[in-house]
Amino acid sequence: MIEAELKARVHSPEAVMRQLDERAEARVEIYQDTYYDEPGRQLEKRDQELRVRTVHGRDGLRTVLAFKDATVDEASGSKPEHETRVDDSQAAHAILQGLGYVPVIAFQKRCRNYDFTAHGRRMLATFVRVPEIDGTFLEVEAIVDEGELSAALEDIRAVLGELGIGPDSLTRELYTDAVAAQRS
């Protein structure tokens, strides 16, 4: 499956949030993300990501292990994504380190998630604030088969347009890169 996703910098977060609040109930969560790689950064060189995410939400804690393969759409940065829930975050970290992976960056994301259907497609819109970097971001995504990627991205662009977010606000900037730059 591919995570068809577009990310934008949001210049009027309150206005966009009000519109999303009309579409769905918000789920406020804090993500603690740790990205892993091989010591020689081979995953990064292949445009792949390996992440352990612990989510702190109103229903308690949950941890998700994710692998993202190389980008399949350069304009959006959409990637095949495989993720699974794990019962024990400490065990997940220990397994990855035992296999030779090393943590390369860890940071927190403060998220406000909205699950809704638009244009006949299940979507997730997430407001993101990363304390270490400036700005508010909105990610809108849908999980699709590769043959649906172009249509899904068009539907996502339409939702962004409905929210008043134009193409000039789109960004491919990675949180990992922004946080690393801020720390150096």
Backbone hydrogen bonds in HBPLUS format (Angstrom, degrees):
<---DONOR---> <-ACCEPTOR-->    atom                        ^
c    i                          cat <-CA-CA->   ^        H-A-AA   ^      H-
h    n   atom  resd res      DA  || num        DHA   H-A  angle D-A-AA Bond
n    s   type  num  typ     dist DA aas  dist angle  dist       angle   num
A0081-GLU N   A0001-MET O   3.01 MM  80  6.19 151.2  2.10 146.3 154.4     1
A0002-ILE N   A0144-VAL O   2.76 MM 142  5.31 171.0  1.77 163.0 166.1     2
A0144-VAL N   A0002-ILE O   2.90 MM 142  5.31 163.4  1.93 152.7 156.1     3
A0003-GLU N   A0079-LYS O   2.90 MM  76  5.70 167.7  1.92 157.3 153.8     4
A0004-ALA N   A0142-ALA O   2.90 MM 138  5.32 148.7  2.00 171.4 165.3     5
A0142-ALA N   A0004-ALA O   2.94 MM 138  5.32 145.2  2.06 145.4 156.3     6
A0006-LEU N   A0140-VAL O   3.07 MM 134  5.62 156.2  2.13 152.3 159.0     7
A0140-VAL N   A0006-LEU O   2.98 MM 134  5.62 162.1  2.02 161.4 167.2     8
A0171-THR N   A0007-LYS O   2.80 MM 164  5.71 160.3  1.84 151.0 150.1     9
A0008-ALA N   A0138-LEU O   2.93 MM 130  5.32 153.3  2.00 142.7 151.4    10
A0138-LEU N   A0008-ALA O   2.88 MM 130  5.32 152.6  1.95 149.3 157.2    11
A0009-ARG N   A0169-SER O   2.91 MM 160  5.44 158.7  1.95 152.5 151.5    12
A0010-VAL N   A0136-THR O   2.82 MM 126  5.53 176.6  1.82 153.8 154.2    13
A0016-VAL N   A0012-SER O   3.24 MM   4  6.52 164.1  2.27 158.4 163.1    14
A0017-MET N   A0013-PRO O   2.80 MM   4  5.90 158.7  1.85 152.8 159.6    15
A0018-ARG N   A0014-GLU O   2.98 MM   4  6.19 155.0  2.04 147.2 153.0    16
A0019-GLN N   A0015-ALA O   3.29 MM   4  6.58 155.6  2.36 141.6 147.3    17
A0020-LEU N   A0016-VAL O   2.99 MM   4  6.32 156.1  2.04 151.3 158.0    18
A0021-ASP N   A0017-MET O   2.80 MM   4  6.00 150.8  1.88 150.4 159.1    19
A0022-GLU N   A0019-GLN O   3.18 MM   3  5.28 137.3  2.38  95.7 107.2    20
A0023-ARG N   A0020-LEU O   2.91 MM   3  5.02 137.7  2.09 101.3 114.0    21
A0024-ALA N   A0020-LEU O   3.03 MM   4  6.31 152.8  2.10 159.9 166.8    22
A0027-ARG N   A0113-ASN O   2.86 MM  86  4.96 145.3  1.98 139.4 149.3    23
A0113-ASN N   A0027-ARG O   2.89 MM  86  4.96 173.1  1.90 139.4 137.6    24
A0029-GLU N   A0111-CYS O   2.92 MM  82  5.23 165.5  1.94 142.4 147.1    25
A0111-CYS N   A0029-GLU O   2.81 MM  82  5.23 164.4  1.83 168.7 170.7    26
A0030-ILE N   A0056-HIS O   2.92 MM  26  5.09 157.9  1.97 142.6 149.8    27
A0056-HIS N   A0030-ILE O   2.82 MM  26  5.09 169.3  1.83 153.1 156.8    28
A0031-TYR N   A0109-LYS O   2.80 MM  78  5.04 165.7  1.82 157.4 160.2    29
A0109-LYS N   A0031-TYR O   2.89 MM  78  5.04 157.4  1.95 142.9 149.1    30
A0032-GLN N   A0054-THR O   2.84 MM  22  5.14 154.4  1.90 146.9 155.5    31
A0054-THR N   A0032-GLN O   3.00 MM  22  5.14 163.8  2.03 139.2 142.7    32
A0033-ASP N   A0107-PHE O   2.95 MM  74  5.57 156.9  2.00 179.6 172.1    33
A0107-PHE N   A0033-ASP O   2.99 MM  74  5.57 148.4  2.09 149.6 159.7    34
A0034-THR N   A0052-VAL O   2.92 MM  18  5.31 152.5  1.99 151.2 160.1    35
A0052-VAL N   A0034-THR O   2.92 MM  18  5.31 159.8  1.96 152.6 158.9    36
A0035-TYR N   A0105-ILE O   2.85 MM  70  5.49 171.3  1.86 172.0 173.5    37
A0104-VAL N   A0035-TYR O   2.79 MM  69  5.83 167.0  1.81 155.9 160.0    38
A0036-TYR N   A0050-LEU O   2.80 MM  14  5.39 167.7  1.82 159.9 163.2    39
A0037-ASP N   A0102-VAL O   3.00 MM  65  5.55 145.7  2.12 142.7 152.3    40
A0102-VAL N   A0037-ASP O   2.76 MM  65  5.55 166.8  1.78 163.9 165.4    41
A0041-ARG N   A0038-GLU O   2.81 MM   3  5.07 163.2  1.83 124.4 126.2    42
A0045-LYS N   A0041-ARG O   3.07 MM   4  6.37 157.0  2.12 148.4 155.2    43
A0046-ARG N   A0042-GLN O   3.04 MM   4  6.29 136.9  2.23 142.3 153.2    44
A0046-ARG N   A0043-LEU O   3.01 MM   3  5.12 129.5  2.28  98.3 112.2    45
A0048-GLN N   A0043-LEU O   2.84 MM   5  4.91 172.3  1.84 142.9 142.1    46
A0047-ASP N   A0044-GLU O   2.96 MM   3  4.87 160.6  2.00 106.1 110.9    47
A0049-GLU N   A0068-LYS O   2.86 MM  19  4.95 153.7  1.93 141.0 147.2    48
A0068-LYS N   A0049-GLU O   2.86 MM  19  4.95 160.3  1.89 138.7 145.0    49
A0051-ARG N   A0066-ALA O   2.89 MM  15  5.19 167.0  1.91 151.5 155.5    50
A0066-ALA N   A0051-ARG O   2.86 MM  15  5.19 166.5  1.87 156.4 159.1    51
A0053-ARG N   A0064-VAL O   2.90 MM  11  5.22 166.8  1.92 154.0 158.5    52
A0064-VAL N   A0053-ARG O   2.79 MM  11  5.22 157.5  1.84 150.3 158.0    53
A0055-VAL N   A0062-ARG O   2.72 MM   7  5.29 171.3  1.73 170.0 171.5    54
A0062-ARG N   A0055-VAL O   3.09 MM   7  5.29 142.1  2.24 138.7 148.9    55
A0057-GLY N   A0060-GLY O   2.93 MM   3  5.30 170.1  1.94 153.1 156.3    56
A0060-GLY N   A0057-GLY O   2.99 MM   3  5.30 158.5  2.04 119.6 119.6    57
A0086-VAL N   A0063-THR O   2.88 MM  23  5.54 164.2  1.91 142.4 145.5    58
A0065-LEU N   A0084-THR O   2.85 MM  19  5.47 163.7  1.87 167.6 164.3    59
A0084-THR N   A0065-LEU O   2.93 MM  19  5.47 152.6  2.00 151.4 160.4    60
A0067-PHE N   A0082-HIS O   2.82 MM  15  5.31 157.2  1.87 156.0 163.9    61
A0082-HIS N   A0067-PHE O   2.91 MM  15  5.31 159.8  1.95 154.9 161.6    62
A0069-ASP N   A0080-PRO O   2.94 MM  11  5.35 152.5  2.02 145.2 153.8    63
A0072-VAL N   A0078-SER O   2.89 MM   6  6.01 164.9  1.92 159.7 164.2    64
A0077-GLY N   A0073-ASP O   2.70 MM   4  5.48 149.7  1.79 158.1 168.8    65
A0092-ALA N   A0088-ASP O   3.06 MM   4  6.40 154.7  2.12 149.9 157.3    66
A0093-HIS N   A0089-SER O   3.00 MM   4  6.32 162.3  2.03 155.3 158.7    67
A0094-ALA N   A0090-GLN O   2.97 MM   4  6.15 158.4  2.02 143.3 149.9    68
A0095-ILE N   A0091-ALA O   2.80 MM   4  6.00 157.3  1.85 153.6 159.2    69
A0096-LEU N   A0092-ALA O   3.09 MM   4  6.31 171.3  2.10 152.4 154.2    70
A0097-GLN N   A0093-HIS O   3.00 MM   4  6.19 164.8  2.02 151.2 155.7    71
A0098-GLY N   A0094-ALA O   2.75 MM   4  5.85 149.5  1.84 143.9 153.5    72
A0099-LEU N   A0095-ILE O   2.93 MM   4  6.18 135.0  2.13 145.5 157.4    73
A0099-LEU N   A0096-LEU O   3.19 MM   3  5.11 131.0  2.44  92.7 105.6    74
A0101-TYR N   A0096-LEU O   3.00 MM   5  5.43 151.5  2.08 157.1 147.9    75
A0100-GLY N   A0097-GLN O   3.01 MM   3  5.08 157.4  2.06 103.4 109.9    76
A0110-ARG N   A0129-ARG O   2.78 MM  19  5.13 174.5  1.78 157.7 159.4    77
A0129-ARG N   A0110-ARG O   2.95 MM  19  5.13 146.6  2.06 141.0 151.4    78
A0112-ARG N   A0127-PHE O   3.04 MM  15  5.04 144.3  2.18 136.2 143.2    79
A0127-PHE N   A0112-ARG O   2.96 MM  15  5.04 165.8  1.98 141.5 142.0    80
A0114-TYR N   A0125-ALA O   2.78 MM  11  5.11 143.4  1.92 153.0 163.0    81
A0125-ALA N   A0114-TYR O   2.89 MM  11  5.11 163.7  1.92 148.5 153.1    82
A0116-PHE N   A0123-MET O   3.08 MM   7  5.51 164.0  2.11 147.4 151.4    83
A0123-MET N   A0116-PHE O   2.75 MM   7  5.51 163.0  1.78 176.3 176.6    84
A0118-ALA N   A0121-ARG O   2.94 MM   3  5.37 159.1  1.99 149.5 150.2    85
A0121-ARG N   A0118-ALA O   2.94 MM   3  5.37 154.4  2.00 113.0 120.9    86
A0124-LEU N   A0141-GLU O   2.94 MM  17  5.36 152.7  2.02 148.8 155.7    87
A0141-GLU N   A0124-LEU O   2.90 MM  17  5.36 158.0  1.95 148.0 155.1    88
A0126-THR N   A0139-GLU O   2.77 MM  13  5.13 157.7  1.82 151.2 158.7    89
A0139-GLU N   A0126-THR O   2.89 MM  13  5.13 162.7  1.92 143.9 148.4    90
A0128-VAL N   A0137-PHE O   2.79 MM   9  5.02 159.6  1.83 143.8 146.8    91
A0137-PHE N   A0128-VAL O   2.95 MM   9  5.02 169.2  1.96 149.1 152.6    92
A0133-ILE N   A0130-VAL O   2.90 MM   3  5.63 165.3  1.92 131.2 135.6    93
A0148-GLU N   A0145-ASP O   2.90 MM   3  5.45 154.5  1.96 118.9 127.1    94
A0149-LEU N   A0146-GLU O   3.18 MM   3  5.30 166.4  2.20 110.3 114.4    95
A0152-ALA N   A0148-GLU O   2.87 MM   4  5.98 161.4  1.90 161.8 168.1    96
A0153-LEU N   A0149-LEU O   2.91 MM   4  6.13 160.8  1.95 156.6 161.3    97
A0154-GLU N   A0150-SER O   3.04 MM   4  6.31 150.6  2.13 145.5 153.6    98
A0155-ASP N   A0151-ALA O   2.97 MM   4  6.27 155.3  2.03 147.9 154.6    99
A0156-ILE N   A0152-ALA O   2.87 MM   4  6.16 152.6  1.95 149.4 157.4   100
A0157-ARG N   A0153-LEU O   2.85 MM   4  6.08 156.1  1.91 145.2 151.8   101
A0158-ALA N   A0154-GLU O   2.94 MM   4  6.19 150.4  2.02 144.3 152.6   102
A0159-VAL N   A0155-ASP O   3.01 MM   4  6.36 154.2  2.08 145.7 151.9   103
A0160-LEU N   A0156-ILE O   2.92 MM   4  6.23 165.8  1.94 154.7 158.4   104
A0161-GLY N   A0157-ARG O   2.88 MM   4  6.12 156.8  1.94 146.7 153.5   105
A0162-GLU N   A0158-ALA O   2.88 MM   4  6.18 153.1  1.95 148.2 155.6   106
A0163-LEU N   A0159-VAL O   3.02 MM   4  6.32 136.1  2.22 144.2 156.3   107
A0163-LEU N   A0160-LEU O   3.04 MM   3  5.03 129.2  2.31  95.2 109.2   108
A0165-ILE N   A0160-LEU O   2.84 MM   5  5.08 164.8  1.86 147.8 143.5   109
A0164-GLY N   A0161-GLY O   2.92 MM   3  4.97 158.6  1.97 105.6 111.7   110
A0169-SER N   A0166-GLY O   3.05 MM   3  5.75 164.7  2.07 121.1 126.1   111
A0170-LEU N   A0167-PRO O   3.18 MM   3  5.40 158.5  2.22 106.9 113.4   112
A0178-ALA N   A0174-LEU O   2.99 MM   4  6.28 164.7  2.01 154.1 158.5   113
A0179-VAL N   A0175-TYR O   2.84 MM   4  5.95 166.5  1.86 157.7 160.6   114
A0180-ALA N   A0176-THR O   2.98 MM   4  6.07 161.6  2.02 143.8 149.7   115
A0181-ALA N   A0177-ASP O   2.87 MM   4  6.03 158.2  1.92 149.6 155.6   116
A0182-GLN N   A0178-ALA O   2.98 MM   4  6.16 152.6  2.06 142.3 149.9   117
A0183-ARG N   A0179-VAL O   2.98 MM   4  6.22 144.9  2.11 147.5 156.9   118
A0184-SER N   A0180-ALA O   3.11 MM   4  6.29 129.3  2.38 140.8 153.2   119
